[in-house]
Amino acid sequence: MLRCLPPCLRRALPASSSSTSAARRGVRLAEHGQSPPQSAPPPPSPATQKDGAVRTPGGGSTASSLNPAEVAHFASFAETWWDTEGPFKHLLVMNPTRVSFIRRDPNSSKPLEGLKIIDVGCAAGMLSEPLARMGATVTGIDAADESIKIARVHAAAGIIFKTLKFRDSLSISERGAFLLSYISILENALVIEHVDNPSEFCGSLSALTVPNGAFVISTINRSIRAFATMIVALEYIFHWIPKGTHHWSKLVTPDELVLMLEKASIYVQEMAGIGYNPWRGDFSMSKDTSVDYFAYGIKKVETPSVVSQTQA
Ligand SMILES: C[S@@+](CC[C@H](N)C(=O)[O-])C[C@H]1O[C@@H](n2cnc3c(N)ncnc32)[C@H](O)[C@@H]1O
């Protein structure tokens, strides 16, 4: 089957079916009846900030999951994030559906009033802005300064100053202060498929989430259907998304995501798919998680039981 594909698409696929991205991630796949990892990945190269802090969203990790090539790719499109005819217009089209997964109460105009949200990998704030408009106090973080600059300008034009802020990262000392004042929800849309070590990335996201805080993440499944639609059709046939944006081997299956989050003390309570209707040209929530999907979870941190406290 691979021979039928053009060389650029063959490169987008993993070298063999056994070299799944899970091999790189060290996820306990054997428990789920899948092949165990075959080889370890090369160590990711940490990207440090001017102040020396490692530039993961968590800011507290010693090794970075940040992939500089991925960040540079998105930074080169920073000017186009809000363009309704631009290369990432599908994110804007998806917004009402994505927001419906987070908003919960469809009858309230400010359903997120009183909530504090961190939007990790916010780009130019395409999702941060609607969340702020629904009453949340939102901090958008992105590794690409170029996107953060656009986010600030765009938000200022829409006059959402007080409840919406953008940062290009959090340093370790800031993170402590942040956790005291934050978070109700940590939100991470379509980023995990662009990092080098998703398991570690989940750890960084969890570090930013307070105990009992809500956690919302969306990503793309590593399925044949996602390969056919997101990569072959959208990148190479219809040119909706810039070529090379998605790498099949970096996509994450729902099972893998659940395990990685569990390792990071986040327990998934709900999953939903996002379906595209080509006739209407819009998206809607669905039960089908084979391409784009959302997960909602809660961070739980075990406290020592009364018995062990007494024994100690
Ligand atoms: C596909 S865009 C998603 C934008 C936005 N979340 C949305 O869904 O509308 C991915 C974004 O993640 C950012 N990103 C990638 N790796 C990151 C990391 N390790 N930390 C923070 N941001 C990262 C990129 O710069 C890019 O803006």
The ligand as a Tripos MOL2 file, in Angstrom:
@<TRIPOS>MOLECULE
LIG
   27    29     1     0     0
SMALL
NO_CHARGES

@<TRIPOS>ATOM
      1 C1         -2.2660   23.7250   15.9070 C.3       1 LIG1
      2 S1         -1.8190   25.0990   16.8910 S.3       1 LIG1
      3 C2         -3.2000   25.1110   18.0040 C.3       1 LIG1
      4 C3         -3.6860   26.4870   18.3100 C.3       1 LIG1
      5 C4         -4.8580   26.5990   19.2870 C.3       1 LIG1
      6 N1         -4.6570   25.8140   20.4930 N.3       1 LIG1
      7 C5         -6.1480   26.1950   18.6530 C.2       1 LIG1
      8 O1         -6.4820   25.0090   18.7180 O.co2     1 LIG1
      9 O2         -6.8260   27.0450   18.0880 O.co2     1 LIG1
     10 C6         -0.5150   24.4840   17.9270 C.3       1 LIG1
     11 C7          0.1560   25.5670   18.7760 C.3       1 LIG1
     12 O3          0.9100   24.9390   19.8040 O.3       1 LIG1
     13 C8          2.1110   25.6870   20.0190 C.3       1 LIG1
     14 N2          3.0700   24.7840   20.6680 N.ar      1 LIG1
     15 C9          3.6920   23.6940   20.1570 C.ar      1 LIG1
     16 N3          4.4670   23.1140   21.0950 N.ar      1 LIG1
     17 C10         4.3080   23.8400   22.2470 C.ar      1 LIG1
     18 C11         4.8400   23.7250   23.5750 C.ar      1 LIG1
     19 N4          5.6570   22.7470   23.9240 N.pl3     1 LIG1
     20 N5          4.4480   24.6540   24.4960 N.ar      1 LIG1
     21 C12         3.5960   25.6440   24.1580 C.ar      1 LIG1
     22 N6          3.0720   25.8140   22.9200 N.ar      1 LIG1
     23 C13         3.4230   24.9130   21.9760 C.ar      1 LIG1
     24 C14         2.5070   26.1510   18.6310 C.3       1 LIG1
     25 O4          3.3630   27.2910   18.6790 O.3       1 LIG1
     26 C15         1.1370   26.4540   18.0130 C.3       1 LIG1
     27 O5          0.7790   27.7960   18.1950 O.3       1 LIG1
@<TRIPOS>BOND
     1     1     2 1
     2     2     3 1
     3     2    10 1
     4     3     4 1
     5     4     5 1
     6     5     6 1
     7     5     7 1
     8     7     8 2
     9     7     9 1
    10    10    11 1
    11    11    12 1
    12    11    26 1
    13    12    13 1
    14    13    14 1
    15    13    24 1
    16    14    15 ar
    17    14    23 ar
    18    15    16 ar
    19    16    17 ar
    20    17    18 ar
    21    17    23 ar
    22    18    19 1
    23    18    20 ar
    24    20    21 ar
    25    21    22 ar
    26    22    23 ar
    27    24    25 1
    28    24    26 1
    29    26    27 1
@<TRIPOS>SUBSTRUCTURE
     1 LIG1         1 GROUP 0 **** ****
